Amino acid sequence: MTAPYTMQTNLTESIETPADGTLSRTLYQDEHIKVVLFSFSAGQELSEHTASTPAIMHFLSGESEVTLGPEQVIAAAGTWIHMTAQLPHSIRTRTAVTMLLTLLKSASA
């Protein structure tokens, strides 16, 4: 029988930081959510984009400049950001960064 839960014991150690680039790994996905673990080397950028669903970025390690609509903020370890659907956003890492992204799907999606 499969366990009725999914568990990761140490997210920052469950993905390698690339020497130069970005890695992502889907940890969980169902009809309600998709959870993706990202690891970025220093100086990486995700250019401005939007998500069709609300999303949560949880920064586990490192430091990034994050643009949320017209605002720019600094996200360090422990930063948690909820974004509405269609909010333009981007990320530029200052250091190596590990981030957990949760995409919240609607029941009809």
Number of C-alpha atoms within 10 A of each C-alpha: 3 5 6 5 5 8 9 9 7 8 16 19 10 12 15 15 20 13 10 12 14 19 15 17 13 13 16 13 12 8 11 12 16 16 18 17 23 22 25 27 21 21 15 19 18 13 12 14 11 18 14 13 17 17 23 16 18 20 23 21 19 20 20 25 16 20 19 17 14 8 8 13 11 14 24 21 15 12 14 15 14 13 18 14 14 14 19 16 19 18 21 19 22 19 16 21 26 29 24 21 22 22 21 19 16 11 8 6 9
